[in-house]
Amino acid sequence: MILENAGGQDRGIEVARDGAAGSTCLTDPAERVTGSVIRNFTVNGFDDDGIFLLCVDEWKIERCRANDNLEYGIFPSH
């Protein structure tokens, strides 16, 4: 599946709990997500990251491509 930036979109796919912050999610389990699988995506031309995971444990990204995203193609953080 191909996901293209329609214009002005920062991220193609984002996995995070609502309100999670990198500064607190390492010590607050309520801010973490357990388990995520993203498979068979191509994400193109986003203003920040193609695929972004914040505070996610036990994640997997398989057979994905990230093209021409301005910051990172695939970015797992914290």
DRENTORKOL-3810 file (N, C-alpha, C; in nm, 4 decimals):
REM DRENTORKOL-3810
@n.u->0.0838; n.v->-0.1159; n.w->0.0000; ca.u->0.0000; ca.v->0.0000; ca.w->0.0000; c.u->0.0896; c.v->0.1239; c.w->0.0000
@n.u->0.0531; n.v->0.2221; n.w->-0.0788; ca.u->0.1308; ca.v->0.3463; ca.w->-0.0881; c.u->0.0551; c.v->0.4580; c.w->-0.0183
@n.u->0.1272; n.v->0.5271; n.w->0.0692; ca.u->0.0718; ca.v->0.6399; ca.w->0.1418; c.u->0.1506; c.v->0.7638; c.w->0.1015
@n.u->0.0852; n.v->0.8584; n.w->0.0337; ca.u->0.1479; ca.v->0.9809; ca.w->-0.0162; c.u->0.1006; c.v->1.1004; c.w->0.0656
@n.u->0.1907; n.v->1.1930; n.w->0.0899; ca.u->0.1539; ca.v->1.3176; ca.w->0.1553; c.u->0.0646; c.v->1.3976; c.w->0.0600
@n.u->-0.0553; n.v->1.4296; n.w->0.1060; ca.u->-0.1488; ca.v->1.5085; ca.w->0.0249; c.u->-0.1147; c.v->1.6573; c.w->0.0304
@n.u->-0.0213; n.v->1.6936; n.w->0.1176; ca.u->0.0210; ca.v->1.8325; ca.w->0.1320; c.u->0.0040; c.v->1.8802; c.w->0.2751
@n.u->0.1143; n.v->1.9227; n.w->0.3368; ca.u->0.1094; ca.v->1.9763; ca.w->0.4718; c.u->0.0983; c.v->1.8731; c.w->0.5828
@n.u->0.1198; n.v->1.7467; n.w->0.5514; ca.u->0.1123; ca.v->1.6430; ca.w->0.6544; c.u->0.2521; c.v->1.6149; c.w->0.7094
@n.u->0.2647; n.v->1.6147; n.w->0.8422; ca.u->0.3948; ca.v->1.5927; ca.w->0.9043; c.u->0.4378; c.v->1.4463; c.w->0.8996
@n.u->0.3461; n.v->1.3549; n.w->0.9320; ca.u->0.3827; ca.v->1.2132; ca.w->0.9420; c.u->0.2848; c.v->1.1274; c.w->0.8638
@n.u->0.3394; n.v->1.0203; n.w->0.8068; ca.u->0.2545; ca.v->0.9267; ca.w->0.7342; c.u->0.1819; c.v->0.8329; c.w->0.8276
@n.u->0.2571; n.v->0.7630; n.w->0.9122; ca.u->0.2016; ca.v->0.6708; ca.w->1.0111; c.u->0.2657; c.v->0.7050; c.w->1.1446
@n.u->0.1826; n.v->0.7206; n.w->1.2470; ca.u->0.2345; ca.v->0.7490; ca.w->1.3805; c.u->0.1684; c.v->0.6545; c.w->1.4812
@n.u->0.2517; n.v->0.5935; n.w->1.5657; ca.u->0.2024; ca.v->0.5070; ca.w->1.6728; c.u->0.2481; c.v->0.5687; c.w->1.8044
@n.u->0.1512; n.v->0.6090; n.w->1.8866; ca.u->0.1807; ca.v->0.6694; ca.w->2.0175; c.u->0.0511; c.v->0.6797; c.w->2.0962
@n.u->0.0631; n.v->0.6837; n.w->2.2260; ca.u->-0.0535; ca.v->0.7114; ca.w->2.3101; c.u->-0.0807; c.v->0.8618; c.w->2.3066
@n.u->-0.2065; n.v->0.8965; n.w->2.3103; ca.u->-0.2448; ca.v->1.0371; ca.w->2.3152; c.u->-0.1842; c.v->1.1007; c.w->2.4393
@n.u->-0.1124; n.v->1.2091; n.w->2.4221; ca.u->-0.0510; ca.v->1.2800; ca.w->2.5339; c.u->0.0858; c.v->1.2307; c.w->2.5754
@n.u->0.1365; n.v->1.1242; n.w->2.5121; ca.u->0.2697; ca.v->1.0731; ca.w->2.5471; c.u->0.3765; c.v->1.1752; c.w->2.5105
@n.u->0.4786; n.v->1.1812; n.w->2.5929; ca.u->0.5902; ca.v->1.2731; ca.w->2.5686; c.u->0.7209; c.v->1.1984; c.w->2.5914
@n.u->0.8178; n.v->1.2241; n.w->2.5061; ca.u->0.9475; ca.v->1.1594; ca.w->2.5196; c.u->1.0143; c.v->1.1869; c.w->2.6525
@n.u->0.9832; n.v->1.2999; n.w->2.7125; ca.u->1.0471; ca.v->1.3358; ca.w->2.8396; c.u->0.9918; c.v->1.2564; c.w->2.9580
@n.u->0.8735; n.v->1.1951; n.w->2.9444; ca.u->0.8134; ca.v->1.1245; ca.w->3.0576; c.u->0.7772; c.v->0.9788; c.w->3.0304
@n.u->0.7705; n.v->0.9374; n.w->2.9059; ca.u->0.7194; ca.v->0.8034; ca.w->2.8770; c.u->0.8126; c.v->0.6900; c.w->2.9212
@n.u->0.9393; n.v->0.7182; n.w->2.9398; ca.u->1.0298; ca.v->0.6126; ca.w->2.9850; c.u->1.0013; c.v->0.5703; c.w->3.1287
@n.u->0.9444; n.v->0.6595; n.w->3.2071; ca.u->0.9165; ca.v->0.6277; ca.w->3.3476; c.u->0.7680; c.v->0.6146; c.w->3.3780
@n.u->0.6823; n.v->0.6432; n.w->3.2814; ca.u->0.5375; ca.v->0.6349; ca.w->3.3034; c.u->0.4777; c.v->0.5293; c.w->3.2103
@n.u->0.4489; n.v->0.4096; n.w->3.2613; ca.u->0.3961; ca.v->0.3022; ca.w->3.1773; c.u->0.2630; c.v->0.3367; c.w->3.1097
@n.u->0.1873; n.v->0.4284; n.w->3.1655; ca.u->0.0602; ca.v->0.4679; ca.w->3.1057; c.u->0.0789; c.v->0.5409; c.w->2.9729
@n.u->0.2002; n.v->0.5878; n.w->2.9468; ca.u->0.2285; ca.v->0.6583; ca.w->2.8222; c.u->0.2868; c.v->0.5667; c.w->2.7140
@n.u->0.3036; n.v->0.4396; n.w->2.7442; ca.u->0.3671; ca.v->0.3471; ca.w->2.6504; c.u->0.2643; c.v->0.2620; c.w->2.5775
@n.u->0.3003; n.v->0.2193; n.w->2.4584; ca.u->0.2207; ca.v->0.1259; ca.w->2.3787; c.u->0.2969; c.v->-0.0062; c.w->2.3760
@n.u->0.2268; n.v->-0.1165; n.w->2.3925; ca.u->0.2904; ca.v->-0.2475; ca.w->2.3819; c.u->0.2354; c.v->-0.3176; c.w->2.2587
@n.u->0.3254; n.v->-0.3473; n.w->2.1659; ca.u->0.2890; ca.v->-0.4228; ca.w->2.0473; c.u->0.2393; c.v->-0.3370; c.w->1.9331
@n.u->0.3124; n.v->-0.3401; n.w->1.8226; ca.u->0.2716; ca.v->-0.2726; ca.w->1.6999; c.u->0.3401; c.v->-0.3410; c.w->1.5827
@n.u->0.2640; n.v->-0.3683; n.w->1.4779; ca.u->0.3200; ca.v->-0.4239; ca.w->1.3548; c.u->0.2737; c.v->-0.3366; c.w->1.2390
@n.u->0.3696; n.v->-0.2873; n.w->1.1624; ca.u->0.3411; ca.v->-0.2112; ca.w->1.0409; c.u->0.4070; c.v->-0.2884; c.w->0.9280
@n.u->0.3278; n.v->-0.3251; n.w->0.8277; ca.u->0.3778; ca.v->-0.4155; ca.w->0.7242; c.u->0.3278; c.v->-0.3711; c.w->0.5861
@n.u->0.4176; n.v->-0.3804; n.w->0.4881; ca.u->0.3832; ca.v->-0.3609; ca.w->0.3465; c.u->0.3335; c.v->-0.2206; c.w->0.3137
@n.u->0.3974; n.v->-0.1186; n.w->0.3687; ca.u->0.3633; ca.v->0.0190; ca.w->0.3351; c.u->0.4802; c.v->0.0870; c.w->0.2651
@n.u->0.4488; n.v->0.1762; n.w->0.1755; ca.u->0.5433; ca.v->0.2724; ca.w->0.1211; c.u->0.4899; c.v->0.4088; c.w->0.1604
@n.u->0.5711; n.v->0.4881; n.w->0.2277; ca.u->0.5300; ca.v->0.6218; ca.w->0.2716; c.u->0.6196; c.v->0.7238; c.w->0.2029
@n.u->0.5572; n.v->0.8185; n.w->0.1352; ca.u->0.6306; ca.v->0.9112; ca.w->0.0491; c.u->0.6018; c.v->1.0576; c.w->0.0794
@n.u->0.7098; n.v->1.1356; n.w->0.0937; ca.u->0.7020; ca.v->1.2801; ca.w->0.0882; c.u->0.6411; c.v->1.3516; c.w->0.2070
@n.u->0.6558; n.v->1.2987; n.w->0.3273; ca.u->0.5983; ca.v->1.3662; ca.w->0.4431; c.u->0.6941; c.v->1.4723; c.w->0.4971
@n.u->0.6368; n.v->1.5745; n.w->0.5598; ca.u->0.7159; ca.v->1.6898; ca.w->0.6034; c.u->0.8073; c.v->1.6580; c.w->0.7213
@n.u->0.7809; n.v->1.5507; n.w->0.7922; ca.u->0.8651; ca.v->1.5104; ca.w->0.9043; c.u->0.9062; c.v->1.3645; c.w->0.8821
@n.u->0.8356; n.v->1.2693; n.w->0.9403; ca.u->0.8733; ca.v->1.1281; ca.w->0.9325; c.u->0.7710; c.v->1.0479; c.w->0.8526
@n.u->0.8194; n.v->0.9489; n.w->0.7818; ca.u->0.7292; ca.v->0.8582; ca.w->0.7120; c.u->0.6556; c.v->0.7681; c.w->0.8088
@n.u->0.7307; n.v->0.7011; n.w->0.8972; ca.u->0.6736; ca.v->0.6156; ca.w->1.0015; c.u->0.7400; c.v->0.6541; c.w->1.1329
@n.u->0.6589; n.v->0.6869; n.w->1.2331; ca.u->0.7090; ca.v->0.7345; ca.w->1.3616; c.u->0.6459; c.v->0.6542; c.w->1.4743
@n.u->0.7290; n.v->0.6019; n.w->1.5630; ca.u->0.6807; ca.v->0.5306; ca.w->1.6817; c.u->0.7380; c.v->0.6003; c.w->1.8044
@n.u->0.6506; n.v->0.6402; n.w->1.8977; ca.u->0.6937; ca.v->0.7063; ca.w->2.0198; c.u->0.6547; c.v->0.6202; c.w->2.1392
@n.u->0.7547; n.v->0.5796; n.w->2.2153; ca.u->0.7319; ca.v->0.5045; ca.w->2.3388; c.u->0.6579; c.v->0.3737; c.w->2.3118
@n.u->0.7036; n.v->0.2978; n.w->2.2142; ca.u->0.6396; ca.v->0.1718; ca.w->2.1767; c.u->0.7345; c.v->0.0563; c.w->2.2081
@n.u->0.6834; n.v->-0.0439; n.w->2.2786; ca.u->0.7590; ca.v->-0.1649; ca.w->2.3099; c.u->0.7094; c.v->-0.2778; c.w->2.2206
@n.u->0.7988; n.v->-0.3710; n.w->2.1889; ca.u->0.7644; ca.v->-0.4903; ca.w->2.1112; c.u->0.7010; c.v->-0.4549; c.w->1.9761
@n.u->0.7713; n.v->-0.3724; n.w->1.9003; ca.u->0.7221; ca.v->-0.3300; ca.w->1.7696; c.u->0.7976; c.v->-0.4002; c.w->1.6577
@n.u->0.7352; n.v->-0.4015; n.w->1.5414; ca.u->0.7979; ca.v->-0.4609; ca.w->1.4238; c.u->0.7532; c.v->-0.3830; c.w->1.3001
@n.u->0.8486; n.v->-0.3509; n.w->1.2144; ca.u->0.8200; ca.v->-0.2887; ca.w->1.0852; c.u->0.8789; c.v->-0.3815; c.w->0.9799
@n.u->0.7940; n.v->-0.4306; n.w->0.8899; ca.u->0.8370; ca.v->-0.5283; ca.w->0.7898; c.u->0.7988; c.v->-0.4831; c.w->0.6489
@n.u->0.8905; n.v->-0.5021; n.w->0.5574; ca.u->0.8662; ca.v->-0.4787; ca.w->0.4149; c.u->0.8048; c.v->-0.3407; c.w->0.3891
@n.u->0.8624; n.v->-0.2396; n.w->0.4520; ca.u->0.8174; ca.v->-0.1020; ca.w->0.4331; c.u->0.9276; c.v->-0.0215; c.w->0.3653
@n.u->0.8853; n.v->0.0779; n.w->0.2893; ca.u->0.9779; ca.v->0.1719; ca.w->0.2261; c.u->0.9373; c.v->0.3135; c.w->0.2648
@n.u->1.0366; n.v->0.3978; n.w->0.2794; ca.u->1.0112; ca.v->0.5382; ca.w->0.3116; c.u->1.0953; c.v->0.6230; c.w->0.2164
@n.u->1.0282; n.v->0.7041; n.w->0.1349; ca.u->1.0954; ca.v->0.7810; ca.w->0.0306; c.u->1.0664; c.v->0.9303; c.w->0.0437
@n.u->1.1712; n.v->1.0106; n.w->0.0353; ca.u->1.1590; ca.v->1.1564; ca.w->0.0262; c.u->1.0847; c.v->1.2205; c.w->0.1435
@n.u->1.0957; n.v->1.1624; n.w->0.2624; ca.u->1.0427; ca.v->1.2262; ca.w->0.3821; c.u->1.1496; c.v->1.3220; c.w->0.4332
@n.u->1.1108; n.v->1.4387; n.w->0.4809; ca.u->1.2092; ca.v->1.5440; ca.w->0.5070; c.u->1.2947; c.v->1.5233; c.w->0.6306
@n.u->1.2462; n.v->1.4527; n.w->0.7315; ca.u->1.3259; ca.v->1.4302; ca.w->0.8512; c.u->1.3795; c.v->1.2867; c.w->0.8512
@n.u->1.2990; n.v->1.1910; n.w->0.8884; ca.u->1.3393; ca.v->1.0504; ca.w->0.8906; c.u->1.2403; c.v->0.9675; c.w->0.8106
@n.u->1.2867; n.v->0.8604; n.w->0.7552; ca.u->1.1975; ca.v->0.7664; ca.w->0.6881; c.u->1.1211; c.v->0.6852; c.w->0.7905
@n.u->1.1953; n.v->0.6138; n.w->0.8771; ca.u->1.1384; ca.v->0.5322; ca.w->0.9842; c.u->1.2095; c.v->0.5728; c.w->1.1121
@n.u->1.1316; n.v->0.6168; n.w->1.2122; ca.u->1.1922; ca.v->0.6706; ca.w->1.3336; c.u->1.1249; c.v->0.6177; c.w->1.4595
@n.u->1.1842; n.v->0.5161; n.w->1.5251; ca.u->1.1355; ca.v->0.4749; ca.w->1.6564; c.u->1.2074; c.v->0.5582; c.w->1.7634
@n.u->1.1312; n.v->0.6186; n.w->1.8526; ca.u->1.1883; ca.v->0.7062; ca.w->1.9531; c.u->1.1450; c.v->0.6636; c.w->2.0929
@n.u->1.2400; n.v->0.6616; n.w->2.1833; ca.u->1.2172; ca.v->0.6297; ca.w->2.3235; c.u->1.1666; c.v->0.4885; c.w->2.3381
END
